[in-house]
Amino acid sequence: MDSKAGVLFDVCVALQVGDSRSAKATLRSRYPFVPVEKKIVVRRFSVRKSMDLFMRDGFIDRYTRNRLINPGVLRLLHVVLGDDFPAHPNWKVSETHRAFWELFPTVDHVLPLSRGGRDDESNWVTASMLSDRAKDQWTVDDLGWELHPAGAVEEWDGLSRWLVDYLAASPTVLAEAAEPHRGYIRRWLTATKAALEADD
């Protein structure tokens, strides 16, 4: 039997015979409650720092090894494809294509800040928004997950070069995009160009 389930099994056995004292002692010694205080995080990474991290990790989710897509590309696809690729500005699930959860890269703290993790590059990895939300305040060990090695940006760049090339060939797409999309795409385009130049 799984060790954690086994602890609760033993607790239930003790309760069955009316021994709540033993049940509590078992719980305290073998599977104690450890409060986790959720800290308010002031993000220390800019769009450019995020892009550098995504490039470093080869645009993969370090927990699943799934390929991810440059955030500028995802928003550009919404601008070009409209309701076929919806994007709600506040991530409303009923009005946002699931790709924004499954393929959108974000910066995750491997060891959550609430568990003593550092808020710096040594503790940052690329994860999909879905993995980031699922992981929340848990550690990799808590979830039975594995932290995979970084990918190679030479093999997969999250369609970053495509973003630069597409907008260079079709400049009116960005110029005619409504706000807040235009500004959002422009920020990611600027960070993408800088990261690609630094990588060359």
N, C-alpha and C positions, 0 to 999 in steps of 0.2 A: 504494500500500500504506500502511496506517496507520503513522504514524511510529514508534510503540513496537514494533509487530510488525516493522517494517522494520529497526530496530536489531537485534532478535534474529535476523532473517534474515541480516543482515551478519555477526553473530557466528557463526552456523551455517556460513556460507560460509567464513569464516576457519578454523573448526575442520575443515571438510571437507578443506581442503588442508594440515592439520596445523599451522596457525599459531595456537596457543593464546595466544601473546603478543599478537598483534594483536586476537584475540577479546576478551581481557581489557581491552585499551586502549580498544577500541570501547565496551565495556560501561561502563567507568569514566567515559568522557567524554560518552557520549550518553544513558545510561540507568543512572545509578549507583544503588547501594543506599543508601538513606537510612533509617537505623533510626528507628522511631517508638516511643518509650517510653510505654507506657500508664500514665497517672497514676491513682492512686486518687482518685476525686472525692468530696469531702464536699459533698453537695448543699446549696446555699445558698438554695433556694427552698422555701417552705412550701406547703401546700395552697392558702392564700389567694393567695400570689404566683403559683402555677401558674394558678389560676383567672383572675387578672387578666391574665396573658399570653394564656391561651386566648381571653378576651374581646377583648383588644387585636387578636388575629389573626383574630377572627371564626370561631373553631372550625374552621379549615381546616388541613390539612397543607400547610405552606408549600413543600414540595418537589413535591407531586402535585396540589394544589388540591382534594383530596378533602375532603368534609365529615366532621367528627369529632363524637363524642357525649360529653357531660359524663360523667366517670367515675362520678359518683353515679347517673346514669341507668342506665349499664351494670350496675352492681352491683344496683340496685333491680330491674332486669329479671330478674336471676338469682334474687333473693329471691321475686319474684312468679311467675316461670315455671318455677323449679326446673330439673329435668334437661333441659328443652327449651332452656334457655339456661345451660349449665353454666359455672361459674367456679371454678377451682382456686385456693386461697389463695396458692400459689407459682407460678402461671402454667404448670402442667404442660400441655403442648400437647395431650396425648391426653385431657385432662379439662377443657378450656377452649374455649368457643365462639370461633371464629375472629374474631368481631367485636371481641374484646378485643385482638387484634393489629392488625386493620385499621382500627378506628374509635376506639380509645382514644388520647386526646391525651397527649402527654408533652412535656417541655421538652428541646429539643436545642440543643447548642452548634453554631452555624453553622461556626465555625472550632474544631475540637476542641482541648481543653485541651492535649493531647499535641503539638499543632502550634503552640502559642503563643497559643491563643484565650483570651479573658477569661471569667471566670465571673461575668458580670453581665448585666443586661437588654439591653445593647447587642449581645450575642452570643447571646441566647436567641431561639429561634423555636419555634412549635408544630409538632409532627410526630406522625404516628401512631407507635405502638409499632413497627410493621413498618418504617417508613422509618427510625426512629431506630436500630433494630438493624441494618438493611442499611447505613446510613451509617457507623456505628461510628467509627473513627478517620480516616475519609477526608474530604476536602474536597469541596465541591460541584463544583469543577473536576475533581478526580480522577475523579469518577463521571460527569461529563458531565451533571449535574443542573442545574436552574435554581432559584433562590430566587424564588418568586412573591411578589407584594405581598400584604399582609394582606387578609383578607376583611372584610366589614362585619357586625358582630354584630347589627345591625338586620335583616339579611337571613337570618342563621343563627346561632342562639345555642347550638347543640349540644343542644337540648331542655332548656335550663336553666330557662326559665320553666315548662315542662311539669313538671319535677321539683318545683319549689316548689308549683305548683298541685295536682299529683296528691297530694302528701303532706299538703297542707293539707286536701284533701277526704277523704283516707283515712289519718288519723293512726295508726290501729291497725296499718297495714302496717309502719311503722317500729318502733312499740312492740313488736310481736310478732316482729320479725326476730331471728334468732339472731346471736350474736357470732361472728366479728368483723364481720359484715356491718352490723349496726346502727350500730356506732361509725364504720365507714368511711363509710356513707351519710350519717350525721349530720355528719361533718367536711366532706364535699363540699356538703351542703345549706347549712351555715352559711356556707361560703366563697361559694357561689352567691348566696345572699341578699345578702351584703355587696357582692359585685361588681355585682349587678343594681341595688342601691340607689345605689351610687357612679356607675353609668352613667346613672341617671335624672336 
